[in-house]
Amino acid sequence: MRKFIRILFVVSLAIVLVTASAGLYSYRSLQQVPDFYTQALARPAAEPAKAAYKFEQEVLELRNDVHREGDWQATFSAEEINGWLANDLPVKFPTALPSHVSDPRVAISTEMIQVACKYADSRFDAVVSIGAQPKMTAEPNVIAIRIKQVRAGALPVPLANFLEQISEHTAKAGVPLRWGEEDGDPVAYITLPMNQPEFEGKTLRVETVELRDGALFLAGKTEGE
């Protein structure tokens, strides 16, 4: 389940990285930063450590739950996720991010999940962010991530030209996807990797991915074969 939790972040980060690579040049607009990102970075040092520990405990509890037959569910708050990103990601996965990317953070509302990070290379230095709406589809274990907005600073960035690059980037991370469209917005369709060796002899189904005020809710079912 840890890999499942990372999928939303991996796809979002891939979009952020590819978008940033396009190159943008309006300095003043680039320097604007989303309010949620400023607030997340301003947290006292002790808070991320506590939140990260709680996040790890909840992931472990979810992992234990999905090994047992029956219904399961979990809720992860944005505060817990940000605590893990601030406290554990740099230590436990120091090579997970490219050298020019740092300090990823998230914000979650009922409308969308936002992911932002600092991006700095020889061309520009800015905070790049995306807003997306995840939901499960009628296909078993297939999640749709609708991309609502992509920005570098305050500048909106068209995404259509970079979909193939994003697919390549996520495939390298072991997260293949296909693209669709909903009301003009690109939608990434991802089959969640629920057929892991540790679950041999069982069928896992993720039935609900729901955005709540400040939290991500997951629910599903484990059945014996």
Phi, psi and omega in degrees: 000335177301321178295321178299316180299323182288338188302312180301319180292317181299313180296315180298316180295322178300318178297318178300314184294314182294320178298315180297326181293344180294331179087122180225149194230003178275099191300311184300314180295325180294333185279351177288145185231135177301142182302318183298327182289316177301316181294320181295320181288340183275000181298138175302149188302327184289330184294313179302324181296316179294317181294321180297319179297317179296320179298314180299320180295320180290323176296318178297318178297319178295318179300319178294320181296318185287346176282343180261143179292141180126186180280151175214160179201161179202151176232128179242121181278156176299325179297318179293317180297316180294325176298317178294318180297323182281321190261317188262321183304312182295333184270314186274333180227065187295339181256011184290329181254145173300158185297333183269007180239137181208163171052055174291143177215162180231160169222142184231127172233177178291342182272320183194165172256134179249139177234131180224154176206162174278137178230124181220122173219195184290345184264319179199166181228115185203166170263122181254136184219156173226156172237133185218157177240108176270145173201151177283150179256181178288339177285137181302127175059027175250121180255140176253128177245106181273122182274113184268325181203148175224128183222147166246110192065236178259001185275123173290142183238123175294136187259340191305321185287351187244009184298319181296319179296322178295319178300317179296317181296315181289327177298321178296331178274005180080023181233075178294148180214164172233158186250146172221198182211145176219113181052041177087351179266137175291144180232126176266124178255122186235130173272117183290138184280077183264359182261049181283152181305327182293344180253021181302133181089002179228155175246122179255136177229124170271118185256335184220130166233112189230133175272128175242176181292100179085011184206158175248124181253132178235142176211151180189199186211143174245128181235147174280146180271000000 
